[in-house]
Amino acid sequence: MPRLFLALLLALSPFGPASAQEAQPAREAVVANDTERLMQEIYLYVVGAAEPGRDRLANAVLPPRATLRIPLPRGQACNYEVRVVFDDGDDDRRRIDVCRTPRATFADTGPRRDLAVVNDSDVELRELYLWPSAARAADTGTDRLGTRTVPAGETLPLRLRGTAECVFDLRAVFADETEEKRQRVDLCRVPRLAFGDPSLPVREANVSNRARFTVRELYARAMGQEAWGADRLGSATLEPRADFGLRIRSRDCRFDLRAVYENEREEVQPGLDLCRGQQVELAGPGPAVPGELRRMLLVNGYGRPIAQVFLISPDPDDWGEDQLGDATLAPGARQELSVTSGCRVDLRIVFDSDAAEERRGIDLCANSLVVLRPGWTVAEQLDSIEPLATPTATPETVVLGGVRLRNRSTLPVVELYVARPGAPPGRDRLGSAVIPAGGVLDFSPPAELGQGADRCRADLTAVFRDGRALRLPAFDLCSGEEVPLQ
C-alpha cells in the first residue's frame, strides 16, 4: 500500500518521470583533432543517411589539438558517422555510438614522410599529385597541396602520410595551366621536390597601382612573345595605391606588362626594362593614348597645401583621377607624377580652399620639373627655382667663382649639403627645390664658409630621389668647372 501511494504521488507530481526526462541535457558529439593539420570541413550524420548534411565548421577551421562539440537532437539513433576534410585535401571517417562514447578522435597514424616543395619557377604552383610508382597509372590520388599553393620563389613543407614507399611518380600543375610530370622520383634519397631553373636570373620590379580602380589581373611577357601566360597576382588583387613585387625568372630584360582592372578595361605598358629594377606605375585604364610613360616632378611653391592634382593627356573626356589620392602636397613639398602620353600634357591643381588653377599643353619632354607658384599658369619658365637656379646663356657659361652642378642621373637631386671638410653636413641647400634629371645649378661658396683662402674647399653631398648619396670630399667650389652628378 505505501509503494502504490508513492507511485501515485510521483505520477501526479510536476517533478515526476515525464518532466525529469524533459530536463535531461541535450546530447552532443565531440570531434577531436589530434593531428598536425587543419580540419576545414566536418560532417556528422546518422549512419545510412543519403546525404551528409551541412559542413559543421561553416567558414571556420578546427586547428590541431582542438575539439568541436556538436549538439544532437533528442530521440534519434545512436550510431553516427563523422567525416572530416583536412587542409591538404585528405579526408577521414569515424563511426561512433553517441549513446556510449560520443567522442570521435582523429590522429595521424602509420608511416609518414616529410619533404620540401621548392618553387624556383616564376609561376605559382597550384596542384601537386604524388603516387607510388608501383600503383596504377591512373591512380593519382588527391591534390597533396589541398587548399594551399606554392608561390613563385617560395618553399612549402609537405608531409606524406600512410605510406612507406620511397619511389613516386608526380604531376605538378601551375597557375598558367602548364604541367610537369616526373617518374620514379626517390624521395627517400632526396626529400626535396624543386620546380623551375634556379640558374635563371631573377628580374624584379615594384608595380604601383596609381589608378583609382582595383587591378584584378596582371600579366608580363618577354618582348616578342605572343602568349601572356599566367596571372601574376594569382588569387590576389592590387588595390589603388598598393604595391606589388613582380618577380620573373628569365634571361630576357625587356617585358610587356598588361593590367586588367575591375571594370574589365586594360592598360598595357610595352618594353619595360626589368634588368634595371624598374619602378612601374599603373596610371589607370582608359582609351589608347599614343606615347609612353612620362614623369613630372611637382614642387609646391605656394604658402598653402594643394589638395588635388590631375595630370592627363590633352583632350580627354575628363580630368581622370586625383594623383595625390588621400594625401596633400604641403608647402615646399615635392611629388613625382606619371602619365602615359606624348610630350604634351594638361595639369590642374586644387587647393585646400577648393580654388583651382590649370595649364594646358605643358611640354614634358622639355619640362620634367614644374614649380607651382603665383603666375605659373602663364610663366615662360615652369622649372624656375628661386633663389638657387640661375639662368644661363649657353651650356659653356659657368658662374665666376663657383661651379656648375649638372645632374647626369635619370633621377632628380632632392637634397644638397655643403660644409667645411670634416664638419657635419648642416642644412639642405636646396630647400624645396630640386635639380631635375639633366638640369644644372650654378653654385657659389656660401657665406658661412668664410672669406679666406679656405672658403672654396668643402665637403659636397648630393642626394638623389632614390636615397643614393654622391659625396665629394674637400671639393673646390671655386674651380669654375662643370661637375657631373651621377
N, C-alpha and C positions, 0 to 999 in steps of 0.2 A: 504493500500500500504506500509507504513513504516513497519508493522509487517511482511508482506511477505518478504520484503527486509532483515530484521533482521534474519529471519529463514534461508534464503538462505546463509547469511554470516556464521551462526553457522554451517550449514551443510558442507560448504567448508573449514571452519577453522580447523587447526590441533588440536585445543583445543575444538572441537565440542563434541557432546554427545558420539560418539564411543570411543574416546580417554579418555574421562572422566570415562567411565565405566572400561576401562583397567587400569586406575590409582587407582581404588578402592583397599584398603588394603585387603590382603588375610584374609579369615575368620579363626577363631580358636575356639576351645573348651577349657574350663578351668575345671580341676578336682581338687577339694579342699579336703584335708584330715583333717577333723576336729575331728578325733578320737584320741585315745591314742596309736594306733598301727601303725606298719609299713605297708605300701602298697608295696607288692612285684611284683604284676602284674597289668597292666591296659590295657583294651581292649576298643577300640572305633570303632563302626561300624554302618552302616546305618540300621535302623530297618527293619527286614525281611531278612537280609543278611544270606546266607547259612553258612558262616564261619566268626568268629570274627576277623580274621586277626592277625597281629603280636602283641606281647606284646610291648606297647609303652614305657615301662621302660627299656626294654632290660636287661642289667645286673645291673641296678641301683635299688634303692628303693625310695619311697616317704615317708619321715618322718612325724610324727604328726605335725599339724598346717602348713603344706606346701601345695603349689599348683603346678600343672603341666599344662603348656599351650601346646596344641596340634594343629598344623596347619591343616587346612582343605582345600581341593581343591575347586576351584570356580565352580559354576554352578551345584552343586549336591543338593540332598534333604536336607531338614532342620531337619528332625527327626532322631536322633541318639540314640543309646543305649550305656551306659558306664557300663562295668563290671570290678570290682576290686577284687583282692585276697589279703587277709591280711597274716601277718606272722604266725598267729595261725591257718591258714587253712580256716577260714571263707571267704565267698565271698558275694558280694552285687552288686546290679544293680540299675541304674537310667536311665530314658528316658528323653531326653532334646530336646527342639526345639532351635537349634543353631541360627536360624534366629531371635528369640525373646530374649531368655535367654541362652547364651552359657555356663553357669556355672553349674556344677554338684557337689553338696556338699554332702559328706558322713560324718555322725556324729553318735556317739553311742547313741541309744535311748532305752527306755524301761528299765525294771529291770535288775540289774546286781548283781553278787555275786562274792566276792573275796575269794580266798583260797590259801593255800600254798601246793605245791607238794614237799615232802621231800623224797629223795632217800637215805635211810640208807643201801641199799644193796651195793655190790661191783661190780655191772654191770650197765652200762649206761641204763637209761630209754629212749626208742626211741619213743614210741607211747602211747597215753592215750585217751581212749574213755569214755565219760560220757553221760548218757542219763537218763531222768526221769524214775523212776521205773514203773510209770503208762503207759509208752509208750510200743509199741510193741517190743518184744524181739529182733527182727532183726534190729530195727531202732536205730543203734548205733551212727549214725551221722558221723561227720568228726573227724579226729585226732585233739584233742584240743591243742596239742603241736605245730602243724603245722611244720615249718622247724626247730623248736628248739628241744633240747634234755635236759635231766637232768643227768649230770654226777654223778658217784658214790660219795656219801658224800656231795652232794650239794642240795640246795633248790631253787625252781623256783616259783615265784608268778604267779598266774593264775586267770584270770577274766572270769567268765561265763556271757554271755550277752543274753538278750532277754528271760529270764526265771525267774519265781518267785517260781519255785519248790525248795523243800528242800531235798527230798529223791531221790537218784540217784543209778543206777547200773553202774559198771565200768569194763573196761578191760584194763590192762596195759601190754605192750609188751616191753621186754628188749632186749638188744643187742645180747644176746645168743639165741634169738628166744623163750625163755620161756615166759609164760603168767601168769598173776594173775587176777582172776575175783572176784568181790565182788558184793553183792546185798544189796539194801536198806541201803545205807550209808547216814546218815543225815548230810548234810553239813551246815545246819543252826546251829546245836548244836556244831559241831566240824568242823570248816572250815579248816581242815588240812588232807591231804592225805599222809600217811607215808608208805613207802615200805621198806622191809628188817627188820632185827632184830638188833636194836641198842644195845642190850645187848652183842652181839658177839664182842670180842676184834678185834681191827684193827691191821693187820700186814702190815708193810710198808718196802719198800726197795727202794733205789735210783738205777735205772738202767742206766748205762752209755754206750753209743754206741762208743766203741773204734775201730770199724771196719771202712773200707773205703766205705762201702755200706750203703744205707738207709734201716732201718728196716721198713717194710711195715705192719707187724702184730706181735703182742706179746701176748703170752698165758701163763697162770700159772694154775697149778692144784696141789691139795694136793697129796702127795705121796700115791700111792695105787689106785688112781682113774684112769679110762681109758679115759674119755672124757676130752678134753682140755677146753671146754667152750667157752666163748666169747673172741673176740679180745680186749685186754685191752687198746689198743691205740684208739679204736673207729674209727673215721674218720681221725685221725691224723696219722703222721708218725714220726719216730725217726731218725733225720739226723745224719750223722757222727759227733762225738764229742759233741753231745747233750745228755741231761739227761732227764729221765722220772721218776716221782714219782709213783711207783707201790703201790697200796692200796687194801688190801683184808680183808674182814671181815670173820674170821674163828677161830675155836678153835685149828686148826692144826698149827704146826710150820714149818714143812718140806714141801717144794714145789718144783716141777719141773718147769723149765722155758724154753719156746720154742720161738725162734725168727725166723721170716720168712723175708728174705731180698728181695730187689727189683729184684734180679736175680733169684728168686724162690728157692734159696738154703736156708738151715735151720741150726740153731745152737740150741742145747739142753743142758741145764745145770741142772743136776738132784740133788735133795736133798738139796736145799738151805734152810738155817735156817733163816726164816724171823722174828722169835721172837727176834733175836739179832739185828734187824735193819740193815741187811747185805747190804754192797755195792756190787752191781752186775755189772760186766764189761763184755760186749759182745765183744769177740775177733774177730768175723767175721766168715762168712761161709767157709766151706772147707770140705775136706774128713774127715771121722770119725777119731778122734785121741784118742787112749786109754789114760786114765789118768784122771786128774782133773785140776781145775783152779789153776795154780801155780803163785806165785808173786815173783818179784825180785826188790830190791831197788838198783838203779844205782846212783853212785856218780861220777861226772866228776872231776878227779884229774889232768887233763891236764890244760895247760895255754891258751887254745883256745876253742871256742864254738864247740859243736857237733851238726850237723845239722839234722842227721837222725839216728834212732835206729831201728833195726829189731831183733825181738825175736821170734823164731819158734821152733816147734818140729823137731827133726832131720829128714833129708832126705825128705823134701817136694819138690814140683816141683819148687818153687821159694821162695824168702825171704818174700813174703807177703807184708803187709802194713807197712809204717813208723809209729812207735808208738808215735812219737813226733808230728805228724801232721804238722801244720803250725808253731809250736814252735821250739825253740832251747834249748839245755842244756848248760847253761853258765858255765864257770869255777867255780868249787866249788859247783855247784847246784846239787840237788837230784831229781830223778824222779822214781816213782814206775811203774813197768811194769807188765803185766799179760799175760799168755798164757795157753791154755788148752793142757796139755801134761803129759807125765810121768816125771820122775825126770830129765832126760837128755834133754838139750835144746842147741840150737846154737844161738850165739849173734854176731851181726855185727853192727859196728858204722861207720858213715861217717862224717868227719869234714867239716867245712865251706869251706875248700880248696879243697873239693872233694876227699881227701885222705881217705882211708878206712882201718879198721882193723876188724878182726873177730876171734872168738874162737868157736870151736865145742865141743859138749859134756859136757857142764857145768852141774854139778850136783846141781840142785836147792834144792834138799832135804837136801844137806849139805851146800850149799852156797846161802842164801837168799839175801846176800849183795855182790855186785860186785863194786869194786873201779877201775875206769878206769884211768890208769897211765902208763907211759912208761914201757913196758915189761909185761903188764897184760895178753897178749895172751899166754905167756909161764910160768907165775909165778905160784909157788906152792900154794900161798895163794891169793885168789881173794878178800878177805874181809879185807886185811891189811890196817889199817888206822894209819898213822904216824902224830904226834908222840904219840898219846894217847893210842893206842892199844898196850898192852904188851903181847907177847906170854907167855903162862903158861904151865907148865909141866903137872899138874893134877888139877882137879877142887878144890882140897883141898888146893892147894898152893896159898897163898894170899900175895901180896906185903907187905913188912915190912913198918911200919909207915904210912900205908894208909888203904884203904878199897877196897873191890871188889864190884862193882855195877853189878848186874845180872838183865837183863831185862826179867821178867817173864810174860810180857804182850804179846798179839798177835800182837802188833804194835811196830814199831821201835821208840826209843827215838831219837828225832831230835835236841833237844836243852838241854844244861846242864848249870846251873848257880850256882856259889859258891861265897858267900860273907860273911863278918862279920855279926854276928847276928844283925838284925835290919837295916843293911845298904842296899842301892839299889843293885839289883842283878848283875849289871855290864854286862860284855860281855859274849857271849855264848862260853863255854869252848870246845864245840865240833867242832865249825867252820863248815867246810864242811863235817865232819864225822857224823856218826850215831852209835847208839848201836842197832843192829838188834834184832828182837824178838828172845829170847833165848840166845843172846850174852852177853858177860861180858866185863867189863872195869876196870882195876886196876888203882886206882886214889889216888894220894898223895896230901896233902895240898899244894896249890900253894904258891909261894914265897911272893906274896903281902899280905898274911895273917900274915907275920912276922915270928920271930924265937922264941918268948916267949912261955910261957905255954899256952897262949890262942890261939895259931896258929891252934889247932886242932878243935876248935869249930867254926862252920859256918852254915849259912842257905843254904841248898841244894835244888834246884828245878830242876826236870826233866820234860820235856815237850814231850808228845807223838805226833805221826803224826796227830792224830785227834784233836789236840789242848788241850787235857786234861793235866793238870799240877799236878804233885805229889810234895808236899812241905814237907821237913824235917827240921824244925827249930832247931837251936842250936845243930846240929848234930856233933858227934865225928868222924872226918875224920882220926883219928889215931887208931881206935879200932882194926884194923886188921881182921874185920869180913866181911862176905859176906852180902850185903844189897840187898834184893829183891826190884825191881822196878815194880809195877803192879797197 
